[in-house]
Amino acid sequence: MRRVAGAIGCVVVAGGLAAVAPAQAASPDVVISQVYGGGGSTGAPYANDFVELFNRGPNAVSMTGWSVQYASATGTGNFGSSAAPTVLSGTLQPGQHYLVQMASGGAVGAPLPTADAVGSVAMSATAGKVALVTTTTALACNGGSTPCTAGQLALIRDLVGYGSANFFEGPGPTGTLSNITAALRGANGCTDTDDNAADFSVGVPVPRNTGATPTPCNVADSAPSVTGTTPADGATDVPADAALSVTFSEAVTLDDGWFTLTCAGIPVALSITGGPTTFTLDPAASLPAGAACQLVVLGAKVHDQDAVDPPDTLPADVVVEFAVKAQSAVNPPPADAPVVVKGAQSFTTPRKVKKRGVTVIVPKGGKTSAGLPVTASVKAKGKVKVIRKGGAVSVKPRGKKWRVTVTLSAPGSEITEPFSQKVVYKNGKRL
């Protein structure tokens, strides 16, 4: 808590004189969010007393070197005199709770959730004073019979006086507690007006530790959205072997069946990789050439990963439509022209060719862009001689009439390197 006038009050009655301590402002981050002192006693829901802390601020806070200290409601003992201060450690994230287990008054009640710190203070079930202190040294004051100095007040991060306590924030303490009730800070721990009476209500204890779901304060949440897809909606000439992707505005968790993909009305099987914001959808087989495809992201099956809900899911389904590139008619390409081959592709020489040969060249060892081998097959009619050398297949005619079909195969990938058709024999002589 930062210090301003009018926030922490203590009343000491001695010879009719009332003294008011310097005051503090609302804590910007860690506060005491629950106080329960009836642990283990008759009717108690829990076997131990506890103090719950909460980070209401926007930033993580290290509590290493801090402590929780207790003093009786109106006694003369100082903070930390009845039991040593409970030492804290670790970093508390925004919206995160921290559970400090204290002593037990008996054998009644269920165990607390796993505590983040354990102390030995036997707290009163009805009235007392709890201070969150930014040192592990016991305060040599109690705010009542021994007023706290300005320096001691500066070490108090937060203070809760409950029941008949004579040291508290604001004009008065919280209500009186019992074996079955706790002081609970309003708005899940977010309320802090520096007024114990106004900020806390008396209710059923609900202890939470650092493992509980965070509940950040004053955080506006927005629903996740799709910020980009590959291909984009309306795209044309999409390669048949293209990998698809979906990018979300934030980290998301996806239910099974969170999308559908159909091409020409037929479902397409895909494998999914990536996340938590960008996911790659890789078709198990090439998309059908020339087909109209539709990718639908189902909004109800996409969930954001933050703890501030609602909203949690996409507000609506997202539909992406695109067209796969049509397969071109295969003709003998011009010399050295780049040609994309998918699966298998062929061309046929003219029916009447005299003393002329054809060579199909697949450069760089006949490899595709994916590093897979390319195979070339030749079917000949008439008197021809087929010559294979490296990545080239040559056809040498031995008659006046012949016909040759050359097929290049690259299963599962594309040949992106150019291949060419060249005349290498003429009048029976190699050029």
LUMFI-760445 format. One record per residue (C-alpha): x, y, z; residue in three letters; chain; residue number from 1. Coordinates in steps of 0.25 Angstrom, whole numbers, plus 2048, in hexadecimal, padded with zeros to 3 digits. Layout:
N
  east  north   up    r  c    k
     X      Y    Z  ALA  A  NUM
...
//
This chain:
431
  east  north   up    r  c    k
   800    800  800  MET  A    1
   805    80E  7FD  ARG  A    2
   803    818  808  ARG  A    3
   7F8    823  808  VAL  A    4
   7F1    829  813  ALA  A    5
   7E4    823  818  GLY  A    6
   7E6    814  814  ALA  A    7
   7EB    80D  821  ILE  A    8
   7E5    80F  82E  GLY  A    9
   7E8    80B  83C  CYS  A   10
   7E1    810  849  VAL  A   11
   7E8    80F  856  VAL  A   12
   7E0    814  862  VAL  A   13
   7E9    818  86D  ALA  A   14
   7E4    822  877  GLY  A   15
   7D9    825  86D  GLY  A   16
   7E3    829  862  LEU  A   17
   7E1    823  854  ALA  A   18
   7ED    823  84B  ALA  A   19
   7EC    820  83C  VAL  A   20
   7F8    81A  834  ALA  A   21
   7FD    81F  827  PRO  A   22
   7F6    818  81B  ALA  A   23
   7F8    811  80F  GLN  A   24
   7F2    810  801  ALA  A   25
   7EC    805  7F9  ALA  A   26
   7F7    7FA  7F6  SER  A   27
   7FA    7FA  7E7  PRO  A   28
   7FC    7EB  7E6  ASP  A   29
   7FD    7E1  7F2  VAL  A   30
   7F2    7E1  7FC  VAL  A   31
   7EC    7D8  807  ILE  A   32
   7E0    7D2  800  SER  A   33
   7DB    7C9  80B  GLN  A   34
   7DD    7C7  81A  VAL  A   35
   7D7    7BB  821  TYR  A   36
   7DB    7B7  830  GLY  A   37
   7D1    7AC  834  GLY  A   38
   7D9    7A0  82E  GLY  A   39
   7D7    793  835  GLY  A   40
   7CD    798  83F  SER  A   41
   7BE    794  841  THR  A   42
   7B7    795  834  GLY  A   43
   7C3    799  82C  ALA  A   44
   7C3    796  81D  PRO  A   45
   7D2    796  81D  TYR  A   46
   7DD    790  827  ALA  A   47
   7E6    79C  827  ASN  A   48
   7E5    7AB  827  ASP  A   49
   7EA    7B2  81B  PHE  A   50
   7ED    7BF  815  VAL  A   51
   7EB    7C1  805  GLU  A   52
   7F3    7CB  7FD  LEU  A   53
   7F0    7D0  7EF  PHE  A   54
   7F7    7D8  7E5  ASN  A   55
   7ED    7E2  7E0  ARG  A   56
   7F7    7EA  7D7  GLY  A   57
   7FB    7E9  7C9  PRO  A   58
   809    7E4  7CB  ASN  A   59
   810    7D8  7D2  ALA  A   60
   815    7DB  7E0  VAL  A   61
   820    7D4  7E7  SER  A   62
   81D    7D1  7F6  MET  A   63
   82A    7CB  7FA  THR  A   64
   82E    7D2  807  GLY  A   65
   820    7D5  80B  TRP  A   66
   818    7D0  816  SER  A   67
   80A    7CE  81C  VAL  A   68
   809    7D3  82B  GLN  A   69
   7FE    7D2  835  TYR  A   70
   7FA    7D9  842  ALA  A   71
   7EE    7D8  84B  SER  A   72
   7E2    7E1  849  ALA  A   73
   7E4    7E9  855  THR  A   74
   7F0    7E3  85D  GLY  A   75
   7FD    7E9  861  THR  A   76
   805    7DF  858  GLY  A   77
   80C    7E4  84C  ASN  A   78
   80B    7DF  83E  PHE  A   79
   814    7D2  83E  GLY  A   80
   814    7D0  84D  SER  A   81
   80A    7C5  84E  SER  A   82
   811    7BD  843  ALA  A   83
   81D    7C0  839  ALA  A   84
   819    7C7  82C  PRO  A   85
   815    7BE  821  THR  A   86
   820    7C0  816  VAL  A   87
   81B    7C1  808  LEU  A   88
   822    7BD  7FB  SER  A   89
   820    7BD  7EC  GLY  A   90
   81A    7C6  7E2  THR  A   91
   80B    7C8  7E1  LEU  A   92
   805    7CB  7D3  GLN  A   93
   7FA    7D4  7D0  PRO  A   94
   7ED    7CE  7D5  GLY  A   95
   7F4    7C3  7DC  GLN  A   96
   7F0    7BF  7EB  HIS  A   97
   7FA    7BA  7F5  TYR  A   98
   7F6    7B2  801  LEU  A   99
   7FD    7B3  80F  VAL  A  100
   7F9    7A8  818  GLN  A  101
   7F9    7AB  827  MET  A  102
   7F7    7A2  834  ALA  A  103
   7EB    79A  837  SER  A  104
   7E1    79B  843  GLY  A  105
   7DD    78C  843  GLY  A  106
   7DA    780  83A  ALA  A  107
   7CE    785  833  VAL  A  108
   7CD    788  824  GLY  A  109
   7D3    785  817  ALA  A  110
   7E2    787  813  PRO  A  111
   7E5    794  80C  LEU  A  112
   7EA    794  7FE  PRO  A  113
   7F9    793  7FD  THR  A  114
   7FE    79F  804  ALA  A  115
   808    7A8  7FD  ASP  A  116
   80E    7AC  80B  ALA  A  117
   80C    7A6  819  VAL  A  118
   80C    7AD  826  GLY  A  119
   809    7AA  834  SER  A  120
   800    7B5  839  VAL  A  121
   7F3    7B1  840  ALA  A  122
   7EA    7BC  83B  MET  A  123
   7DD    7C0  842  SER  A  124
   7D0    7BB  83C  ALA  A  125
   7C9    7C8  83F  THR  A  126
   7D3    7D4  840  ALA  A  127
   7E1    7D7  83D  GLY  A  128
   7EB    7DF  834  LYS  A  129
   7F3    7DA  828  VAL  A  130
   7FE    7E2  821  ALA  A  131
   805    7DF  814  LEU  A  132
   813    7E4  816  VAL  A  133
   81E    7E7  80C  THR  A  134
   828    7E1  816  THR  A  135
   82A    7D4  81E  THR  A  136
   82E    7DC  82B  THR  A  137
   822    7DC  835  ALA  A  138
   81C    7EA  836  LEU  A  139
   81F    7F0  844  ALA  A  140
   811    7F6  845  CYS  A  141
   802    7F1  845  ASN  A  142
   7FB    7FE  840  GLY  A  143
   7F3    7FF  84E  GLY  A  144
   7FB    7FF  85B  SER  A  145
   808    800  853  THR  A  146
   805    80A  847  PRO  A  147
   80D    807  83B  CYS  A  148
   817    812  836  THR  A  149
   817    818  828  ALA  A  150
   823    80E  825  GLY  A  151
   81B    802  82A  GLN  A  152
   80F    806  822  LEU  A  153
   817    808  816  ALA  A  154
   81A    7F9  817  LEU  A  155
   80C    7F5  817  ILE  A  156
   807    7F1  809  ARG  A  157
   7F9    7EE  80E  ASP  A  158
   7F1    7ED  81B  LEU  A  159
   7E4    7E6  81F  VAL  A  160
   7DE    7E9  82D  GLY  A  161
   7D2    7E0  82F  TYR  A  162
   7C7    7DF  83A  GLY  A  163
   7CB    7E8  846  SER  A  164
   7D9    7EB  841  ALA  A  165
   7DF    7F9  845  ASN  A  166
   7E8    7FA  838  PHE  A  167
   7E2    7FA  82A  PHE  A  168
   7E1    801  81D  GLU  A  169
   7D6    80C  81C  GLY  A  170
   7CC    810  826  PRO  A  171
   7CA    802  82C  GLY  A  172
   7CD    7F3  82B  PRO  A  173
   7C6    7E8  824  THR  A  174
   7BA    7E1  82A  GLY  A  175
   7BC    7D6  835  THR  A  176
   7C0    7C9  830  LEU  A  177
   7BD    7BB  835  SER  A  178
   7C1    7AC  834  ASN  A  179
   7BA    7AB  827  ILE  A  180
   7BC    7B9  821  THR  A  181
   7C7    7C1  81B  ALA  A  182
   7CA    7CF  817  ALA  A  183
   7C9    7CF  808  LEU  A  184
   7CE    7DB  7FF  ARG  A  185
   7C4    7E0  7F5  GLY  A  186
   7C5    7DD  7E6  ALA  A  187
   7CD    7D0  7E8  ASN  A  188
   7D8    7D8  7EF  GLY  A  189
   7D8    7E4  7E5  CYS  A  190
   7D1    7EE  7EE  THR  A  191
   7DA    7F7  7F6  ASP  A  192
   7D5    805  7FB  THR  A  193
   7DE    804  808  ASP  A  194
   7D1    802  810  ASP  A  195
   7D1    7F4  817  ASN  A  196
   7C2    7F6  81A  ALA  A  197
   7BE    7F9  80C  ALA  A  198
   7C8    7F0  805  ASP  A  199
   7C5    7E3  80C  PHE  A  200
   7B9    7DB  80E  SER  A  201
   7B7    7CF  818  VAL  A  202
   7B4    7C2  811  GLY  A  203
   7B8    7B4  80E  VAL  A  204
   7C7    7B2  80D  PRO  A  205
   7CC    7AE  7FF  VAL  A  206
   7DB    7AC  800  PRO  A  207
   7E3    7AD  7F3  ARG  A  208
   7F2    7AB  7F1  ASN  A  209
   7FB    7AE  7E5  THR  A  210
   7F6    7A2  7DE  GLY  A  211
   7E7    7A8  7DD  ALA  A  212
   7E2    7AE  7D0  THR  A  213
   7E7    7BD  7D0  PRO  A  214
   7DD    7C8  7D0  THR  A  215
   7E4    7D4  7CB  PRO  A  216
   7DD    7E2  7CF  CYS  A  217
   7D9    7EC  7C5  ASN  A  218
   7DD    7E4  7B9  VAL  A  219
   7D4    7E6  7AD  ALA  A  220
   7D3    7D9  7A5  ASP  A  221
   7D0    7D7  796  SER  A  222
   7CC    7CB  78F  ALA  A  223
   7D7    7C4  786  PRO  A  224
   7D6    7C6  777  SER  A  225
   7DC    7C1  76A  VAL  A  226
   7E6    7CB  766  THR  A  227
   7EC    7C4  759  GLY  A  228
   7EB    7B8  751  THR  A  229
   7F3    7B1  746  THR  A  230
   7ED    7B2  73C  PRO  A  231
   7E5    7BE  73E  ALA  A  232
   7D6    7BF  73C  ASP  A  233
   7D3    7C0  72D  GLY  A  234
   7E1    7BB  728  ALA  A  235
   7E2    7B4  71B  THR  A  236
   7ED    7AC  714  ASP  A  237
   7F1    7A6  721  VAL  A  238
   7FB    79B  71F  PRO  A  239
   7F6    78D  721  ALA  A  240
   800    789  72B  ASP  A  241
   7FF    796  733  ALA  A  242
   7FF    795  742  ALA  A  243
   7F4    79D  749  LEU  A  244
   7F5    7A5  756  SER  A  245
   7EC    7AD  75F  VAL  A  246
   7F1    7B8  769  THR  A  247
   7EA    7BC  775  PHE  A  248
   7EB    7CA  77C  SER  A  249
   7EF    7C3  789  GLU  A  250
   7F3    7B5  78F  ALA  A  251
   7E8    7AB  78E  VAL  A  252
   7E4    79D  791  THR  A  253
   7DC    795  787  LEU  A  254
   7D2    78B  788  ASP  A  255
   7D2    77F  77F  ASP  A  256
   7CB    782  772  GLY  A  257
   7CE    791  773  TRP  A  258
   7CE    792  764  PHE  A  259
   7C9    78C  757  THR  A  260
   7CF    78C  749  LEU  A  261
   7C8    788  73C  THR  A  262
   7CC    788  72E  CYS  A  263
   7C1    786  723  ALA  A  264
   7B8    782  72F  GLY  A  265
   7C1    777  733  ILE  A  266
   7C8    777  741  PRO  A  267
   7D7    778  741  VAL  A  268
   7DF    772  74C  ALA  A  269
   7EA    77A  752  LEU  A  270
   7F5    779  75D  SER  A  271
   7F6    785  767  ILE  A  272
   803    78B  76C  THR  A  273
   807    798  773  GLY  A  274
   800    7A0  77D  GLY  A  275
   7FC    7A6  787  PRO  A  276
   7F9    7B2  77D  THR  A  277
   7FD    7AD  76F  THR  A  278
   7F9    79F  76A  PHE  A  279
   7FD    798  75E  THR  A  280
   7F4    78F  756  LEU  A  281
   7FB    786  74D  ASP  A  282
   7F2    77E  743  PRO  A  283
   7F5    76F  743  ALA  A  284
   7F4    76F  734  ALA  A  285
   7F4    77A  729  SER  A  286
   7E8    782  728  LEU  A  287
   7E0    77F  71B  PRO  A  288
   7E4    788  710  ALA  A  289
   7DA    793  70C  GLY  A  290
   7D1    790  718  ALA  A  291
   7CA    79A  721  ALA  A  292
   7CE    798  72F  CYS  A  293
   7C8    79D  73C  GLN  A  294
   7CF    79E  74A  LEU  A  295
   7C5    7A0  756  VAL  A  296
   7CB    7A3  764  VAL  A  297
   7C0    7A0  76E  LEU  A  298
   7BF    7AB  778  GLY  A  299
   7B9    7A3  784  ALA  A  300
   7C5    79A  783  LYS  A  301
   7D0    7A5  784  VAL  A  302
   7D3    7AA  793  HIS  A  303
   7DD    7B4  798  ASP  A  304
   7E7    7B0  7A2  GLN  A  305
   7E5    7BC  7AC  ASP  A  306
   7DE    7BC  7B9  ALA  A  307
   7D5    7C8  7B6  VAL  A  308
   7C8    7C2  7B1  ASP  A  309
   7BE    7C5  7AA  PRO  A  310
   7C1    7C6  79F  PRO  A  311
   7C8    7B9  79C  ASP  A  312
   7C5    7B4  78E  THR  A  313
   7C4    7BA  780  LEU  A  314
   7B8    7C2  77F  PRO  A  315
   7B4    7BB  772  ALA  A  316
   7B9    7B0  768  ASP  A  317
   7C4    7B5  75E  VAL  A  318
   7C2    7B1  74F  VAL  A  319
   7CE    7B1  745  VAL  A  320
   7CB    7AE  737  GLU  A  321
   7D6    7AC  72C  PHE  A  322
   7D8    7A5  71F  ALA  A  323
   7E3    79B  71C  VAL  A  324
   7EB    79E  70F  LYS  A  325
   7E6    796  703  ALA  A  326
   7EF    78C  6FC  GLN  A  327
   7F5    791  6EF  SER  A  328
   7F5    78A  6E2  ALA  A  329
   802    783  6E0  VAL  A  330
   80A    787  6D4  ASN  A  331
   818    786  6D0  PRO  A  332
   81E    792  6D7  PRO  A  333
   827    79C  6D0  PRO  A  334
   836    79A  6D3  ALA  A  335
   83A    79D  6E1  ASP  A  336
   82C    7A1  6E5  ALA  A  337
   829    79E  6F4  PRO  A  338
   81E    794  6F5  VAL  A  339
   817    78F  702  VAL  A  340
   814    780  703  VAL  A  341
   80B    77A  70D  LYS  A  342
   809    76B  70E  GLY  A  343
   80C    768  6FF  ALA  A  344
   80C    770  6F3  GLN  A  345
   80E    76C  6E4  SER  A  346
   810    772  6D6  PHE  A  347
   810    76B  6C9  THR  A  348
   819    76E  6BD  THR  A  349
   812    771  6AF  PRO  A  350
   80D    765  6A8  ARG  A  351
   816    767  69C  LYS  A  352
   824    76B  69F  VAL  A  353
   830    767  696  LYS  A  354
   83E    764  69B  LYS  A  355
   83B    76D  6A8  ARG  A  356
   83D    76A  6B6  GLY  A  357
   838    76F  6C3  VAL  A  358
   83F    771  6D0  THR  A  359
   838    774  6DE  VAL  A  360
   841    77A  6E8  ILE  A  361
   83F    77B  6F7  VAL  A  362
   84A    784  6FC  PRO  A  363
   852    782  709  LYS  A  364
   851    773  70A  GLY  A  365
   842    772  707  GLY  A  366
   83E    777  715  LYS  A  367
   831    77E  719  THR  A  368
   830    78A  722  SER  A  369
   82D    780  72E  ALA  A  370
   83A    779  72A  GLY  A  371
   833    76C  725  LEU  A  372
   837    765  718  PRO  A  373
   831    767  70B  VAL  A  374
   82E    75C  702  THR  A  375
   82D    75D  6F3  ALA  A  376
   827    752  6EA  SER  A  377
   826    750  6DB  VAL  A  378
   81C    749  6D3  LYS  A  379
   820    748  6C4  ALA  A  380
   819    744  6B7  LYS  A  381
   822    741  6AB  GLY  A  382
   831    73F  6AA  LYS  A  383
   837    748  6B5  VAL  A  384
   843    746  6BE  LYS  A  385
   841    74B  6CD  VAL  A  386
   84D    750  6D4  ILE  A  387
   84E    753  6E3  ARG  A  388
   859    75C  6E8  LYS  A  389
   858    763  6F6  GLY  A  390
   84C    76B  6F7  GLY  A  391
   849    76A  6E8  ALA  A  392
   842    761  6DF  VAL  A  393
   845    761  6D0  SER  A  394
   83D    75B  6C5  VAL  A  395
   845    758  6B7  LYS  A  396
   83C    754  6AC  PRO  A  397
   840    749  6A2  ARG  A  398
   834    74A  699  GLY  A  399
   82C    754  691  LYS  A  400
   820    754  69A  LYS  A  401
   820    753  6A9  TRP  A  402
   819    758  6B5  ARG  A  403
   81E    75A  6C3  VAL  A  404
   817    75D  6D0  THR  A  405
   81F    762  6DC  VAL  A  406
   819    762  6EA  THR  A  407
   820    769  6F6  LEU  A  408
   81C    764  704  SER  A  409
   81E    76B  711  ALA  A  410
   814    765  71B  PRO  A  411
   810    76D  726  GLY  A  412
   817    77A  722  SER  A  413
   81A    784  717  GLU  A  414
   825    785  70D  ILE  A  415
   829    794  70E  THR  A  416
   836    793  706  GLU  A  417
   834    795  6F7  PRO  A  418
   835    789  6EE  PHE  A  419
   836    78B  6DF  SER  A  420
   833    784  6D2  GLN  A  421
   83F    785  6C8  LYS  A  422
   841    780  6BA  VAL  A  423
   84E    778  6BC  VAL  A  424
   84E    76F  6AF  TYR  A  425
   84C    774  6A1  LYS  A  426
   84F    76D  694  ASN  A  427
   854    761  69D  GLY  A  428
   85F    76A  6A3  LYS  A  429
   860    76F  6B1  ARG  A  430
   860    77E  6B2  LEU  A  431
//
